[in-house]
Amino acid sequence: MQGSGRHQGGAAPRVVVGVSGSLGSLAALHQGVAEARERGAELLPVLAWEPPGGELGYRRSPCPPLLAAVREAAEQRLHAALDAAFGGADPGVPLRPVVIRGETGPALVHVADRPDDLLVLGRSGGLLRRRLRRSVSGYCARTAGCPVLTVPVPELLVELRQLEAHPGRAAWPLPELLPAKG
């Protein structure tokens, strides 16, 4: 595993949040901020990445320029997720973004390596995606040496994304969220 969120000594408490840019990870970021505030902890948003074709594929056909481009894309994805979650505003807690090379579950457990850490994860993907890929939250819950908190996606966000994805959404009258000014 390359890159690390590891600390030496008796450092401040940490809240480690798995970030992918999904709605679930954005909800986890918000919960992570609340947990960090409550604990007086540092927030570590973590995005794990792998080379195209995985580590085995990269070992068979290494391409350093491609690897550098994928790492840079991962860094951009993490910063875009932070911007989406916080709108460019300061979350109000110490923040140390971490981009780490490795499979998501093991990478998150690697970063959240202290018993007093809290690992916060969002649920992402539908049933089909969860059946096709290993569950990151399941892996972390089984192997992490710290508490793991799984945050569901807020229903309103799911409904808004469904509206945005609908091709005829402009023709739909959206409900008025604020009272009309009199």
ZADO-1210 file (C-alpha; in nm, 4 decimals, padded with zeros to 6 digits):
<atoms>
<atom x="00.0000" y="00.0000" z="00.0000" code="MET" pos="1"/>
<atom x="00.1409" y="00.3383" z="-00.0923" code="GLN" pos="2"/>
<atom x="00.0517" y="00.6622" z="00.0827" code="GLY" pos="3"/>
<atom x="-00.0488" y="00.6561" z="00.4433" code="SER" pos="4"/>
<atom x="-00.2622" y="00.8243" z="00.6997" code="GLY" pos="5"/>
<atom x="-00.0589" y="00.6718" z="00.9809" code="ARG" pos="6"/>
<atom x="00.0382" y="00.8871" z="01.2787" code="HIS" pos="7"/>
<atom x="00.3164" y="00.8375" z="01.5258" code="GLN" pos="8"/>
<atom x="00.2886" y="00.8952" z="01.8977" code="GLY" pos="9"/>
<atom x="-00.0122" y="01.0149" z="02.0939" code="GLY" pos="10"/>
<atom x="-00.1657" y="01.2362" z="01.8267" code="ALA" pos="11"/>
<atom x="-00.5154" y="01.3851" z="01.8354" code="ALA" pos="12"/>
<atom x="-00.8141" y="01.1589" z="01.7724" code="PRO" pos="13"/>
<atom x="-00.9042" y="01.1003" z="01.4071" code="ARG" pos="14"/>
<atom x="-01.2189" y="01.0425" z="01.2082" code="VAL" pos="15"/>
<atom x="-01.1381" y="00.8610" z="00.8834" code="VAL" pos="16"/>
<atom x="-01.4018" y="00.8871" z="00.6076" code="VAL" pos="17"/>
<atom x="-01.4077" y="00.6743" z="00.2929" code="GLY" pos="18"/>
<atom x="-01.4693" y="00.9022" z="-00.0062" code="VAL" pos="19"/>
<atom x="-01.5586" y="00.8087" z="-00.3616" code="SER" pos="20"/>
<atom x="-01.7743" y="01.1005" z="-00.4706" code="GLY" pos="21"/>
<atom x="-02.0954" y="00.8954" z="-00.4425" code="SER" pos="22"/>
<atom x="-02.3997" y="01.0265" z="-00.2571" code="LEU" pos="23"/>
<atom x="-02.3222" y="00.7793" z="00.0192" code="GLY" pos="24"/>
<atom x="-01.9696" y="00.9094" z="00.0636" code="SER" pos="25"/>
<atom x="-02.0911" y="01.2702" z="00.0682" code="LEU" pos="26"/>
<atom x="-02.3369" y="01.1798" z="00.3450" code="ALA" pos="27"/>
<atom x="-02.0484" y="01.0057" z="00.5252" code="ALA" pos="28"/>
<atom x="-01.8364" y="01.3217" z="00.4946" code="LEU" pos="29"/>
<atom x="-02.1061" y="01.5284" z="00.6625" code="HIS" pos="30"/>
<atom x="-02.1449" y="01.2702" z="00.9386" code="GLN" pos="31"/>
<atom x="-01.7659" y="01.2571" z="00.9708" code="GLY" pos="32"/>
<atom x="-01.7523" y="01.6332" z="01.0259" code="VAL" pos="33"/>
<atom x="-02.0173" y="01.6071" z="01.2987" code="ALA" pos="34"/>
<atom x="-01.8257" y="01.3214" z="01.4647" code="GLU" pos="35"/>
<atom x="-01.4932" y="01.5094" z="01.4393" code="ALA" pos="36"/>
<atom x="-01.6500" y="01.8195" z="01.5924" code="ARG" pos="37"/>
<atom x="-01.7977" y="01.6170" z="01.8796" code="GLU" pos="38"/>
<atom x="-01.4680" y="01.4359" z="01.9477" code="ARG" pos="39"/>
<atom x="-01.2337" y="01.7298" z="01.8877" code="GLY" pos="40"/>
<atom x="-01.0783" y="01.5142" z="01.6151" code="ALA" pos="41"/>
<atom x="-00.8985" y="01.5599" z="01.2868" code="GLU" pos="42"/>
<atom x="-01.0959" y="01.4597" z="00.9752" code="LEU" pos="43"/>
<atom x="-00.9172" y="01.2386" z="00.7221" code="LEU" pos="44"/>
<atom x="-01.1187" y="01.2033" z="00.3998" code="PRO" pos="45"/>
<atom x="-00.9604" y="00.9056" z="00.2214" code="VAL" pos="46"/>
<atom x="-00.9884" y="00.8112" z="-00.1448" code="LEU" pos="47"/>
<atom x="-00.8308" y="00.4797" z="-00.2453" code="ALA" pos="48"/>
<atom x="-00.7295" y="00.4134" z="-00.6044" code="TRP" pos="49"/>
<atom x="-00.5804" y="00.1321" z="-00.8080" code="GLU" pos="50"/>
<atom x="-00.4071" y="00.1248" z="-01.1459" code="PRO" pos="51"/>
<atom x="-00.6291" y="00.0349" z="-01.4431" code="PRO" pos="52"/>
<atom x="-00.6511" y="-00.3442" z="-01.4502" code="GLY" pos="53"/>
<atom x="-00.5581" y="-00.3637" z="-01.0817" code="GLY" pos="54"/>
<atom x="-00.2172" y="-00.4237" z="-00.9288" code="GLU" pos="55"/>
<atom x="-00.1630" y="-00.7542" z="-01.1105" code="LEU" pos="56"/>
<atom x="-00.2400" y="-00.5955" z="-01.4473" code="GLY" pos="57"/>
<atom x="-00.0027" y="-00.3089" z="-01.3736" code="TYR" pos="58"/>
<atom x="00.2776" y="-00.5479" z="-01.2768" code="ARG" pos="59"/>
<atom x="00.2329" y="-00.7256" z="-01.6101" code="ARG" pos="60"/>
<atom x="00.2387" y="-00.4024" z="-01.8122" code="SER" pos="61"/>
<atom x="00.3781" y="-00.1122" z="-01.6095" code="PRO" pos="62"/>
<atom x="00.3294" y="00.2369" z="-01.7467" code="CYS" pos="63"/>
<atom x="00.4556" y="00.5093" z="-01.5093" code="PRO" pos="64"/>
<atom x="00.2959" y="00.7997" z="-01.7026" code="PRO" pos="65"/>
<atom x="-00.0433" y="00.6265" z="-01.6875" code="LEU" pos="66"/>
<atom x="00.0038" y="00.5578" z="-01.3164" code="LEU" pos="67"/>
<atom x="00.0830" y="00.9256" z="-01.2519" code="ALA" pos="68"/>
<atom x="-00.2264" y="01.0312" z="-01.4489" code="ALA" pos="69"/>
<atom x="-00.4514" y="00.7930" z="-01.2542" code="VAL" pos="70"/>
<atom x="-00.3123" y="00.9170" z="-00.9230" code="ARG" pos="71"/>
<atom x="-00.3669" y="01.2784" z="-01.0278" code="GLU" pos="72"/>
<atom x="-00.7245" y="01.1933" z="-01.1324" code="ALA" pos="73"/>
<atom x="-00.7808" y="01.0363" z="-00.7890" code="ALA" pos="74"/>
<atom x="-00.6552" y="01.3535" z="-00.6185" code="GLU" pos="75"/>
<atom x="-00.8864" y="01.5637" z="-00.8346" code="GLN" pos="76"/>
<atom x="-01.1780" y="01.3318" z="-00.7557" code="ARG" pos="77"/>
<atom x="-01.1141" y="01.3694" z="-00.3820" code="LEU" pos="78"/>
<atom x="-01.1003" y="01.7493" z="-00.4045" code="HIS" pos="79"/>
<atom x="-01.4149" y="01.7537" z="-00.6202" code="ALA" pos="80"/>
<atom x="-01.5946" y="01.5395" z="-00.3598" code="ALA" pos="81"/>
<atom x="-01.4851" y="01.7772" z="-00.0825" code="LEU" pos="82"/>
<atom x="-01.6094" y="02.0736" z="-00.2878" code="ASP" pos="83"/>
<atom x="-01.9397" y="01.8952" z="-00.3510" code="ALA" pos="84"/>
<atom x="-01.9803" y="01.8134" z="00.0175" code="ALA" pos="85"/>
<atom x="-01.8824" y="02.1510" z="00.1600" code="PHE" pos="86"/>
<atom x="-01.9356" y="02.3923" z="-00.1302" code="GLY" pos="87"/>
<atom x="-01.5840" y="02.5310" z="-00.0892" code="GLY" pos="88"/>
<atom x="-01.6547" y="02.6322" z="00.2720" code="ALA" pos="89"/>
<atom x="-01.4339" y="02.5355" z="00.5647" code="ASP" pos="90"/>
<atom x="-01.5910" y="02.2348" z="00.7408" code="PRO" pos="91"/>
<atom x="-01.4816" y="02.3774" z="01.0765" code="GLY" pos="92"/>
<atom x="-01.2586" y="02.0861" z="01.1773" code="VAL" pos="93"/>
<atom x="-00.8923" y="02.0098" z="01.1050" code="PRO" pos="94"/>
<atom x="-00.8886" y="01.8428" z="00.7635" code="LEU" pos="95"/>
<atom x="-00.6149" y="01.6247" z="00.6100" code="ARG" pos="96"/>
<atom x="-00.7185" y="01.4646" z="00.2775" code="PRO" pos="97"/>
<atom x="-00.5457" y="01.1348" z="00.1989" code="VAL" pos="98"/>
<atom x="-00.5144" y="00.9688" z="-00.1428" code="VAL" pos="99"/>
<atom x="-00.3867" y="00.6125" z="-00.1111" code="ILE" pos="100"/>
<atom x="-00.3035" y="00.3466" z="-00.3657" code="ARG" pos="101"/>
<atom x="-00.4736" y="00.0184" z="-00.2898" code="GLY" pos="102"/>
<atom x="-00.8010" y="-00.1696" z="-00.2820" code="GLU" pos="103"/>
<atom x="-01.0628" y="00.0399" z="-00.1006" code="THR" pos="104"/>
<atom x="-01.1416" y="-00.1771" z="00.2034" code="GLY" pos="105"/>
<atom x="-00.7831" y="-00.2690" z="00.2941" code="PRO" pos="106"/>
<atom x="-00.6667" y="00.0894" z="00.2260" code="ALA" pos="107"/>
<atom x="-00.9256" y="00.2355" z="00.4643" code="LEU" pos="108"/>
<atom x="-00.8380" y="-00.0162" z="00.7361" code="VAL" pos="109"/>
<atom x="-00.4699" y="00.0659" z="00.6804" code="HIS" pos="110"/>
<atom x="-00.5328" y="00.4377" z="00.7390" code="VAL" pos="111"/>
<atom x="-00.7737" y="00.3891" z="01.0316" code="ALA" pos="112"/>
<atom x="-00.5145" y="00.1870" z="01.2199" code="ASP" pos="113"/>
<atom x="-00.5553" y="00.3126" z="01.5771" code="ARG" pos="114"/>
<atom x="-00.8111" y="00.1813" z="01.8268" code="PRO" pos="115"/>
<atom x="-00.9331" y="00.5350" z="01.9009" code="ASP" pos="116"/>
<atom x="-00.9952" y="00.6159" z="01.5318" code="ASP" pos="117"/>
<atom x="-01.3496" y="00.6188" z="01.3951" code="LEU" pos="118"/>
<atom x="-01.4004" y="00.4920" z="01.0402" code="LEU" pos="119"/>
<atom x="-01.7085" y="00.6438" z="00.8705" code="VAL" pos="120"/>
<atom x="-01.8433" y="00.4934" z="00.5491" code="LEU" pos="121"/>
<atom x="-02.1374" y="00.5706" z="00.3251" code="GLY" pos="122"/>
<atom x="-02.3469" y="00.3195" z="00.1424" code="ARG" pos="123"/>
<atom x="-02.3214" y="00.3479" z="-00.2330" code="SER" pos="124"/>
<atom x="-02.4507" y="00.1688" z="-00.5344" code="GLY" pos="125"/>
<atom x="-02.7661" y="-00.0286" z="-00.5754" code="GLY" pos="126"/>
<atom x="-02.8331" y="-00.3928" z="-00.5010" code="LEU" pos="127"/>
<atom x="-02.6764" y="-00.5096" z="-00.8282" code="LEU" pos="128"/>
<atom x="-02.3525" y="-00.3205" z="-00.7633" code="ARG" pos="129"/>
<atom x="-02.3320" y="-00.4577" z="-00.4095" code="ARG" pos="130"/>
<atom x="-02.3762" y="-00.8127" z="-00.5433" code="ARG" pos="131"/>
<atom x="-02.1075" y="-00.7707" z="-00.8079" code="LEU" pos="132"/>
<atom x="-01.8431" y="-00.6107" z="-00.5844" code="ARG" pos="133"/>
<atom x="-01.7188" y="-00.6927" z="-00.2390" code="ARG" pos="134"/>
<atom x="-01.8791" y="-00.4845" z="00.0312" code="SER" pos="135"/>
<atom x="-01.6312" y="-00.2237" z="00.1546" code="VAL" pos="136"/>
<atom x="-01.8357" y="-00.1592" z="00.4683" code="SER" pos="137"/>
<atom x="-01.8600" y="-00.5337" z="00.5386" code="GLY" pos="138"/>
<atom x="-01.4856" y="-00.5784" z="00.4936" code="TYR" pos="139"/>
<atom x="-01.4070" y="-00.2814" z="00.7185" code="CYS" pos="140"/>
<atom x="-01.6539" y="-00.3911" z="00.9870" code="ALA" pos="141"/>
<atom x="-01.4901" y="-00.7360" z="00.9966" code="ARG" pos="142"/>
<atom x="-01.1256" y="-00.6281" z="00.9913" code="THR" pos="143"/>
<atom x="-01.0889" y="-00.2733" z="01.1273" code="ALA" pos="144"/>
<atom x="-00.9275" y="-00.2325" z="01.4678" code="GLY" pos="145"/>
<atom x="-01.1505" y="00.0684" z="01.5419" code="CYS" pos="146"/>
<atom x="-01.5238" y="00.1423" z="01.5460" code="PRO" pos="147"/>
<atom x="-01.6913" y="00.1578" z="01.2024" code="VAL" pos="148"/>
<atom x="-01.9960" y="00.3769" z="01.1383" code="LEU" pos="149"/>
<atom x="-02.1993" y="00.3196" z="00.8200" code="THR" pos="150"/>
<atom x="-02.4136" y="00.6140" z="00.7102" code="VAL" pos="151"/>
<atom x="-02.7193" y="00.5635" z="00.4874" code="PRO" pos="152"/>
<atom x="-02.7824" y="00.7959" z="00.1933" code="VAL" pos="153"/>
<atom x="-03.0472" y="01.0534" z="00.2898" code="PRO" pos="154"/>
<atom x="-03.3716" y="00.9782" z="00.1013" code="GLU" pos="155"/>
<atom x="-03.4081" y="01.3377" z="-00.0180" code="LEU" pos="156"/>
<atom x="-03.0717" y="01.3203" z="-00.1952" code="LEU" pos="157"/>
<atom x="-03.1709" y="00.9978" z="-00.3691" code="VAL" pos="158"/>
<atom x="-03.4967" y="01.1536" z="-00.4870" code="GLU" pos="159"/>
<atom x="-03.3210" y="01.4686" z="-00.6107" code="LEU" pos="160"/>
<atom x="-03.0699" y="01.2621" z="-00.8099" code="ARG" pos="161"/>
<atom x="-03.3551" y="01.0655" z="-00.9655" code="GLN" pos="162"/>
<atom x="-03.5207" y="01.3929" z="-01.0680" code="LEU" pos="163"/>
<atom x="-03.1938" y="01.5245" z="-01.2154" code="GLU" pos="164"/>
<atom x="-03.1458" y="01.2037" z="-01.4153" code="ALA" pos="165"/>
<atom x="-03.4953" y="01.2109" z="-01.5663" code="HIS" pos="166"/>
<atom x="-03.4855" y="01.3482" z="-01.9222" code="PRO" pos="167"/>
<atom x="-03.8244" y="01.5228" z="-01.8926" code="GLY" pos="168"/>
<atom x="-03.7580" y="01.6798" z="-01.5554" code="ARG" pos="169"/>
<atom x="-03.7903" y="02.0366" z="-01.6842" code="ALA" pos="170"/>
<atom x="-04.1575" y="01.9715" z="-01.7609" code="ALA" pos="171"/>
<atom x="-04.2292" y="01.8487" z="-01.4076" code="TRP" pos="172"/>
<atom x="-04.3566" y="02.1055" z="-01.1620" code="PRO" pos="173"/>
<atom x="-04.1230" y="02.0864" z="-00.8647" code="LEU" pos="174"/>
<atom x="-04.2721" y="02.1397" z="-00.5195" code="PRO" pos="175"/>
<atom x="-04.2190" y="02.4804" z="-00.3641" code="GLU" pos="176"/>
<atom x="-03.9750" y="02.4360" z="-00.0768" code="LEU" pos="177"/>
<atom x="-03.9981" y="02.7883" z="00.0605" code="LEU" pos="178"/>
<atom x="-04.3176" y="02.9812" z="00.1334" code="PRO" pos="179"/>
<atom x="-04.4059" y="03.2495" z="-00.1193" code="ALA" pos="180"/>
<atom x="-04.3206" y="03.6036" z="-00.0177" code="LYS" pos="181"/>
<atom x="-04.6343" y="03.7946" z="00.0477" code="GLY" pos="182"/>
</atoms>
